[in-house]
Amino acid sequence: MKRYIKSIMTVGLFSLALVNTSCIEETEPTDKATQAQAERSSSATKAQAMAIPAQLNAMDESYVDKYTWHAPFGYPAMMIIRDMMGNDMGFPTSSYASQFYRFGACQYMGGEYIYAAYIWEYYYKLVLTANSVINVVNPETATKEQLGYLGAAYAVRALAYLDLGRMYEFLPNDKTSSINADGNDVLGLTVPIVTPTMTEAEARNNPRVKKADLVTFIKGDIEKAKEYIPNVSDRLNRTIPNLACVYGLEARLNMWTEEYAAAATAAQNAIAASGMTPLSEAVALDKTSGMNTYSQFMWCCNLVKEDDAVKSGIVNFTSWMSNQTSFGYTGSATGQYMICDRKFYERISNTDWRKKWWQAPEGSDLRNQKSKNHIEYLTPSEAEDMPEFAALKFRPGQGNVDDYNVGCAVAIPLMRVEEMYFIKAEAEAHDNPAAGIATLTEFMTQYRDAAYTTNASSKEAAIDEIIFQKRVELWGEGQIFFDYKRLNMSVNRGYSGTPFFSALRLNTEGRPAWMNVVISVSEYQDNQAVNHWNNPDPSDLYTPWE
């Protein structure tokens, strides 16, 4: 196993804190703007702000070239990583799966390995990209357009820190104590906060902050984003967030803090501000444009053929999530497939059209069935090659299964309006289970399954049902990790009939230890305040079910 080698690849926080570092060159467009130019010119600020969607899509060639690791393709990779850590997504065999399956197998999760390194570096590069915009825009003298980009930068920084906080916060689990190997108690600690004005000395002594402190910081970014982001005039195919997305971030944050009434309000605000309705069966199951078109999402990554990730042919989201292709890591080229869990699949009602997002097992009434709108969700030739439970949710671009220049040029959802309905339902259920179930039932019967019913009435049963339907809806989108960790849910992939290969057959009692992500060695070597304050390494603490 190739370890993370600091002398080859180091992007510690102390360097990320300095805006004028070489790291900016990795995220800014080729035609860069200096700080002085950006302060004088809206167009220069826009050039710098365009680094934000570029960083969301960024393929890190240092990992690809030095480690032949084909998983570092920006935020979409984070989505896969988090879902691999959950209950519902994995591989039937180990062949061609090692780029991602370690996250599901809880192997090599320590700070010295590339898996920990990439997560940490990616997110702090995203923070740097947002900070570079925040640093050059003076709200008192900015143009309307500049204020819009400032609001977008605050929203992106809130996204980054909200993800970081929830991933690195140490919470109790069934395998590791909060007292780490150095004897320090890391319970409730999150991540260091980096601001544009931080000096090198401050960055070298920048500790992990408590959850409450990070929450206060994120709330400040969200409030600034609310103020400035209505000035955004060009969302660039929804790769730049708008006010609805800011409300969506606020809803996610309030769920993390268990401020449920505020979460329900923010989710409803996001729904209203988005002006969107949930995807229809016809749109979601379309073989050409199903779950790959920017107009379907509130906020997205949007890859084009000129992007490095697309040109690579394999280091991208489509290569892993579109089983229909002939060019990716999953599909006919390798015989490997991304699949869902059997018990997860079997719990979905046959009258719920979302069940067609996965290959039905032999003998099922859904095998090769056409939807009521006569849209084939799988052709007979595709069905013959695919194993049971193979994913069909994310279609390659334009439905092109053979040309990666077209098939990999897709939009990938960072936020969908559907998520807000589930946040609202769960938030309501914490205080009033009947209200939460009513919201869920209205959504399901109107948009997903006209025959939907549930007997859930207790708080525990209501939340379980709401989260399950959210798991179905957001499979592959990287959000359910946060629910599992927040709600202390167990992962159970090991049982008779599991479709996952042996290393993924792990079972936990409550939240898995691996959901307390470990900080990269590069950080605590450069930032002494983090040294000795890392999360315990959970690697190999679970024995696969046999």
C-alpha positions in Angstrom: 0.0 0.0 0.0 1.5 3.4 -1.0 1.8 5.7 1.9 1.4 9.5 1.8 4.9 11.0 1.2 5.2 14.5 2.6 8.3 15.4 0.6 6.4 14.7 -2.6 3.0 16.1 -1.8 2.4 18.6 1.0 -0.4 21.2 1.3 -0.5 21.9 5.0 -2.8 24.5 6.4 0.0 26.8 7.2 0.6 27.3 3.4 -3.1 27.3 2.6 -3.6 30.2 5.0 -1.3 32.4 2.8 -3.4 33.6 -0.1 -0.3 34.3 -2.3 0.9 30.7 -2.3 1.4 28.5 -5.3 -1.7 26.6 -4.3 -3.8 29.3 -6.0 -2.2 28.3 -9.3 -3.9 24.9 -9.0 -7.4 26.3 -8.7 -7.4 29.6 -10.6 -8.0 29.9 -14.3 -4.9 30.4 -16.5 -5.8 34.1 -17.0 -5.3 35.1 -13.3 -6.2 38.4 -11.7 -3.9 40.1 -9.2 -5.4 41.4 -5.9 -5.1 45.0 -7.1 -6.8 44.2 -10.4 -9.6 42.4 -8.7 -10.3 45.3 -6.4 -10.6 47.6 -9.4 -12.4 45.4 -11.9 -15.5 43.3 -11.7 -14.2 41.2 -14.6 -11.0 40.5 -12.8 -13.0 39.4 -9.7 -15.1 37.2 -11.9 -11.9 35.6 -13.3 -10.9 34.8 -9.7 -14.4 33.6 -8.7 -14.4 31.2 -11.7 -11.8 29.2 -9.7 -14.7 28.1 -7.5 -16.5 25.9 -10.0 -13.1 24.8 -11.3 -12.1 23.6 -7.9 -15.4 21.7 -7.5 -14.5 19.7 -10.6 -10.7 19.6 -10.1 -8.8 16.5 -10.9 -5.6 16.3 -8.7 -3.0 15.1 -11.1 -0.4 14.7 -8.4 -2.3 11.7 -7.0 -3.0 10.3 -10.4 0.6 10.6 -11.7 2.5 9.7 -8.6 0.2 7.0 -7.1 -1.8 5.9 -10.1 -4.8 6.6 -7.9 -7.8 7.4 -10.1 -10.2 8.7 -7.4 -9.2 12.4 -6.9 -11.7 14.2 -9.1 -13.0 16.9 -6.7 -16.3 17.2 -4.9 -17.9 14.3 -6.9 -15.2 12.0 -5.5 -16.2 13.2 -2.0 -19.7 12.1 -2.7 -18.6 8.6 -3.6 -16.2 8.4 -0.6 -18.9 9.2 1.8 -21.5 6.9 0.3 -18.9 4.1 0.4 -18.6 4.7 4.1 -22.3 4.2 4.5 -24.6 1.2 4.2 -26.0 1.2 0.8 -23.3 1.4 -1.9 -20.4 -0.9 -2.8 -19.0 -3.5 -5.2 -19.8 -7.2 -5.8 -16.1 -8.0 -6.3 -12.7 -6.5 -5.4 -11.6 -6.3 -9.0 -11.0 -2.7 -10.2 -12.5 -1.4 -6.9 -9.5 -0.5 -4.9 -9.6 3.2 -5.8 -12.6 3.6 -3.5 -13.4 0.4 -1.7 -10.9 1.0 1.1 -13.3 3.7 2.5 -16.0 1.0 2.8 -13.6 -1.6 4.1 -12.1 0.7 6.8 -8.6 0.0 5.5 -5.6 2.4 5.4 -7.6 5.2 7.0 -4.7 6.6 9.0 -3.2 10.0 8.5 -0.1 8.7 6.7 -2.1 7.3 3.8 -3.3 8.9 0.6 -7.0 8.4 1.5 -6.8 10.7 4.5 -4.5 13.1 2.7 -6.8 13.7 -0.3 -9.9 14.5 1.7 -8.1 17.0 3.9 -6.2 18.6 1.0 -9.2 18.8 -1.3 -11.4 20.6 1.2 -8.8 23.1 2.3 -8.0 23.9 -1.3 -11.7 24.7 -1.7 -11.5 26.9 1.4 -8.4 28.6 -0.1 -10.3 29.2 -3.4 -13.2 30.9 -1.5 -10.8 32.8 0.7 -9.0 34.2 -2.3 -12.3 35.9 -3.4 -13.3 37.0 0.1 -9.8 38.6 0.5 -10.0 40.8 -2.6 -13.6 42.1 -2.4 -14.3 45.1 -0.2 -18.1 45.2 0.3 -18.0 49.0 0.9 -16.6 49.7 -2.6 -17.6 46.6 -4.6 -19.8 46.7 -7.6 -23.0 44.7 -7.6 -21.4 41.9 -9.6 -18.5 41.7 -7.2 -20.9 41.5 -4.2 -22.6 38.6 -5.9 -19.3 36.7 -6.2 -18.4 37.6 -2.6 -21.7 36.0 -1.5 -20.9 32.9 -3.6 -17.5 32.7 -2.0 -19.0 32.8 1.5 -21.5 30.1 0.5 -18.8 27.8 -0.8 -16.7 28.4 2.3 -19.7 27.5 4.4 -20.2 24.3 2.3 -16.6 23.3 2.8 -16.5 23.9 6.6 -19.9 22.3 7.1 -18.7 19.2 5.4 -15.3 19.3 7.2 -16.9 19.8 10.6 -19.3 16.9 10.2 -16.7 14.6 8.8 -13.9 15.3 11.3 -16.0 15.9 14.5 -15.1 13.0 16.8 -18.3 11.3 18.2 -18.6 8.2 20.3 -18.6 4.9 18.4 -18.3 1.2 19.0 -14.5 0.8 18.4 -12.4 3.8 19.4 -12.2 6.0 22.5 -12.1 9.8 22.3 -8.8 9.6 24.2 -6.3 9.3 21.3 -2.9 7.6 21.2 -1.3 10.7 22.6 -3.6 10.7 25.6 -5.6 13.7 24.5 -9.4 13.9 24.5 -10.7 14.9 21.0 -14.4 14.4 21.7 -16.4 17.1 19.8 -13.3 18.6 18.2 -13.7 19.6 14.5 -11.1 21.3 12.3 -8.9 24.4 12.3 -10.5 27.6 10.8 -8.4 29.3 8.1 -9.2 32.9 7.2 -7.7 35.0 4.4 -5.9 37.3 6.9 -4.2 34.6 8.9 -0.4 34.9 9.2 2.0 32.0 8.8 2.7 32.0 12.5 -1.0 31.8 13.3 -1.5 29.0 10.7 1.4 27.0 12.3 -0.4 27.1 15.6 -4.0 26.7 14.6 -5.9 24.2 16.7 -9.0 22.1 16.0 -12.0 24.1 17.2 -15.0 22.9 19.1 -18.2 22.3 17.3 -19.9 25.4 18.7 -17.1 27.6 17.5 -17.2 26.2 14.0 -21.0 26.5 13.9 -20.7 30.2 14.8 -18.2 30.7 12.0 -20.3 28.9 9.5 -23.4 30.9 10.5 -21.5 34.1 9.9 -20.6 33.0 6.4 -24.2 32.0 5.7 -25.5 35.4 6.9 -23.0 37.2 4.7 -23.9 34.9 1.8 -27.6 35.7 2.2 -26.8 39.4 2.1 -24.6 39.4 -1.0 -25.6 36.4 -3.1 -28.8 37.9 -4.5 -26.5 40.1 -6.6 -25.3 37.0 -8.6 -26.4 37.5 -12.2 -24.7 34.6 -14.0 -24.9 31.2 -12.2 -22.9 29.5 -15.0 -25.2 26.6 -15.4 -25.9 26.4 -11.7 -22.2 25.9 -10.7 -22.5 29.1 -8.7 -24.9 29.0 -5.8 -27.8 31.2 -5.3 -30.0 32.2 -2.3 -31.9 28.9 -2.4 -28.6 27.1 -2.0 -27.7 29.3 0.9 -31.0 28.4 2.6 -30.2 24.7 1.8 -26.8 25.1 3.6 -28.6 26.7 6.5 -31.0 23.7 6.7 -28.1 21.2 6.7 -26.3 23.2 9.4 -29.4 23.3 11.6 -29.8 19.6 11.3 -26.2 19.2 12.5 -26.9 21.4 15.5 -30.2 19.7 16.2 -32.1 23.0 15.9 -35.0 21.3 14.2 -37.5 24.1 14.0 -34.9 26.3 12.3 -34.0 23.5 10.0 -37.6 23.0 8.9 -37.9 26.7 8.2 -34.7 26.9 6.3 -35.6 23.9 4.2 -39.0 25.4 3.3 -37.2 28.7 2.4 -34.9 26.7 0.1 -37.8 25.0 -1.6 -39.6 28.3 -2.1 -36.6 30.3 -3.3 -35.5 27.5 -5.7 -38.8 27.7 -7.6 -38.2 24.0 -8.4 -40.4 20.9 -8.1 -39.0 17.4 -7.6 -37.9 15.5 -10.6 -40.6 13.5 -12.4 -40.3 9.9 -13.3 -39.9 10.7 -17.0 -37.1 13.2 -16.4 -35.2 11.1 -13.8 -35.4 7.8 -15.8 -34.6 9.4 -19.2 -31.8 7.3 -20.8 -30.2 10.3 -22.3 -30.5 13.0 -19.7 -31.4 11.2 -16.5 -29.7 12.7 -13.4 -27.0 14.3 -15.5 -28.4 17.7 -16.5 -27.7 21.0 -14.6 -31.3 22.2 -14.9 -32.4 19.3 -12.7 -30.4 20.5 -9.7 -30.3 23.5 -7.4 -26.5 23.5 -7.4 -24.1 21.3 -9.3 -20.7 20.5 -10.8 -20.9 20.8 -14.6 -18.2 19.1 -16.5 -17.4 19.9 -20.1 -15.2 18.0 -22.6 -12.3 20.4 -22.0 -12.1 19.5 -18.3 -9.1 17.3 -17.3 -11.4 14.8 -15.5 -13.4 14.3 -18.7 -10.3 14.0 -20.9 -8.9 11.4 -18.6 -11.8 9.1 -19.6 -11.7 7.3 -16.2 -10.9 9.8 -13.4 -14.4 11.1 -13.1 -17.8 10.5 -11.6 -19.3 8.9 -14.7 -16.5 6.3 -14.9 -17.6 5.1 -11.4 -21.3 5.7 -11.3 -22.6 5.0 -14.8 -22.6 1.2 -15.1 -23.9 1.4 -18.7 -20.6 2.7 -20.2 -18.0 0.8 -22.1 -15.1 3.1 -21.1 -15.2 3.5 -17.3 -14.1 1.7 -14.1 -17.6 0.2 -13.9 -19.4 -1.3 -16.9 -18.6 -3.7 -19.7 -15.0 -2.6 -20.0 -14.0 -4.0 -16.6 -16.9 -6.2 -15.6 -17.1 -4.3 -12.3 -20.3 -2.6 -11.2 -21.4 -0.1 -8.6 -24.3 -1.7 -6.8 -26.7 -1.0 -3.9 -27.4 -3.2 -0.9 -29.9 -6.0 -1.2 -31.9 -5.2 1.9 -32.0 -1.6 0.9 -33.3 -2.5 -2.5 -35.9 -5.0 -1.2 -37.3 -2.5 1.2 -38.2 -0.1 -1.7 -41.8 -0.6 -2.8 -42.3 -1.9 -6.4 -44.7 0.9 -6.9 -42.0 3.5 -6.2 -40.5 4.4 -9.6 -37.1 5.1 -8.0 -36.6 1.4 -7.7 -35.8 1.4 -11.4 -32.6 3.2 -10.5 -31.1 -0.2 -9.9 -31.0 -3.5 -11.8 -33.8 -5.7 -10.6 -32.9 -9.3 -9.7 -33.9 -12.3 -11.8 -37.5 -13.2 -11.4 -38.5 -9.8 -10.3 -41.6 -8.1 -11.8 -39.4 -5.1 -12.5 -36.9 -7.0 -14.6 -36.7 -5.2 -18.0 -40.1 -3.5 -17.3 -40.9 -0.2 -18.9 -42.2 2.7 -16.9 -45.8 3.9 -17.2 -44.4 6.6 -19.5 -42.9 3.9 -21.8 -39.3 4.9 -21.1 -37.0 1.9 -21.1 -35.0 2.1 -17.9 -32.7 -0.7 -19.2 -32.4 -2.4 -22.6 -32.3 -6.2 -22.8 -28.7 -6.2 -23.9 -27.7 -4.0 -21.0 -29.6 -6.1 -18.6 -27.9 -9.3 -19.7 -24.4 -8.0 -18.6 -25.3 -6.3 -15.4 -25.5 -8.0 -12.0 -28.4 -7.6 -9.7 -28.7 -4.2 -8.0 -26.3 -2.5 -10.4 -26.9 1.3 -10.4 -28.7 2.9 -13.2 -29.4 6.3 -11.6 -26.7 8.5 -13.2 -26.8 8.3 -17.0 -23.7 9.1 -19.1 -23.9 12.5 -21.0 -26.3 12.5 -23.9 -26.8 8.8 -23.2 -23.5 8.1 -24.9 -22.0 4.9 -23.5 -19.0 4.6 -25.8 -17.4 8.1 -26.2 -16.1 9.3 -22.9 -15.7 12.9 -24.3 -19.4 13.0 -24.4 -20.5 10.5 -21.7 -18.3 12.1 -19.0 -19.4 15.6 -19.7 -22.3 15.7 -17.2 -23.8 17.8 -14.4 -23.4 16.2 -10.9 -25.8 17.3 -8.1 -24.3 19.2 -5.1 -27.8 20.0 -3.9 -31.3 19.1 -5.0 -34.6 20.4 -3.9 -35.7 16.9 -3.0 -33.2 16.9 -0.1 -35.0 19.9 1.4 -38.3 18.0 1.6 -36.6 15.2 3.6 -34.8 17.7 5.9 -38.2 19.4 6.5 -39.9 16.0 7.2 -37.2 14.8 9.6 -37.0 18.1 11.4 -40.7 18.1 12.0 -40.7 14.5 13.1 -38.3 15.2 16.0 -40.9 17.4 17.6 -44.1 15.9 16.1 -43.8 12.5 14.4 -47.2 12.8 12.8 -46.3 16.1 11.2 -43.1 14.6 9.8 -44.8 11.6 8.4 -47.5 13.8 6.9 -44.8 15.8 5.0 -43.1 12.7 3.9 -46.4 11.1 2.7 -47.4 14.2 0.8 -44.0 14.2 -1.0 -44.0 10.5 -1.7 -47.6 10.2 -3.0 -47.3 13.3 -5.2 -43.8 12.8 -6.6 -42.6 9.2 -6.1 -45.2 6.6 -5.3 -48.9 7.3 -5.6 -49.6 4.1 -3.6 -47.2 5.0 -0.7 -48.3 4.4 2.9 -46.5 3.9 6.1 -47.5 2.7 9.6 -44.7 4.6 11.3 -46.1 6.5 14.2 -43.5 6.7 17.0 -40.7 9.2 16.8 -38.1 6.5 16.3 -40.1 4.8 13.5 -41.0 8.0 11.8 -37.4 9.2 11.6 -36.3 5.7 10.4 -38.8 5.8 7.6 -38.0 9.4 6.6 -34.2 8.6 6.6 -34.8 5.5 4.6 -36.7 7.3 1.8 -34.0 10.0 1.9 -31.4 7.2 1.4 -33.3 6.0 -1.7 -33.6 9.5 -3.1 -30.0 10.7 -2.5 -28.2 7.4 -3.1 -24.8 8.2 -4.6 -25.0 11.9 -3.7 -22.8 11.8 -0.6 -25.3 13.2 1.9 -26.5 10.2 3.9 -23.1 9.8 5.6 -24.0 12.9 7.7 -27.3 11.4 8.8 -25.8 8.1 9.8 -23.2 9.9 11.9 -25.6 12.4 13.4 -28.2 9.9 14.3 -25.8 7.2 15.6 -27.1 4.7 12.9 -25.5 1.3 12.4 -24.0 0.0 9.2 -24.9 -3.6 8.4 -23.4 -4.9 5.2 -22.6 -8.4 6.4 -25.5 -10.9 6.3 -26.6 -14.0 4.4 -27.3 -12.9 0.8 -25.3 -9.7 0.9 -24.3 -8.6 -2.6 -21.1 -7.0 -1.5 -17.7 -8.7 -1.6 -16.1 -9.9 1.6 -14.0 -6.8 2.7 -17.1 -4.6 2.6 -19.2 -6.9 4.8 -18.8 -4.9 8.0 -21.3 -4.5 10.7 -21.3 -1.9 13.5 -23.2 -1.1 16.7 -24.2 2.5 16.1 -22.1 5.0 14.1 -18.9 3.5 12.6 -15.6 4.6 14.0 -14.4 5.3 10.4 -16.9 8.2 10.2 -14.6 10.1 12.5 -12.2 10.9 9.6 -8.5 11.1 10.4 -6.5 14.2 9.7 -3.6 14.0 7.2 -0.1 13.7 8.5 0.9 16.8 6.4 -1.3 18.9 8.6 0.0 17.9 12.0 3.6 18.1 10.8 3.2 21.7 9.8 0.6 22.8 12.3 1.8 22.0 15.8 -1.6 22.8 17.4 -3.1 19.8 15.6 -0.1 17.5 16.4 -1.1 15.0 19.1 -4.8 16.0 18.6 -5.8 13.7 15.8 -8.7 11.3 15.7 -7.8 7.7 16.5 -7.1 5.5 13.4 -10.0 3.0 13.0 -8.2 1.0 10.3 -8.9 -2.8 10.4 -10.7 -2.6 13.7 -13.8 -4.4 12.2 -13.8 -8.0 11.2 -15.7 -8.7 8.0 -18.8 -11.0 8.4 -18.3 -14.4 6.9 
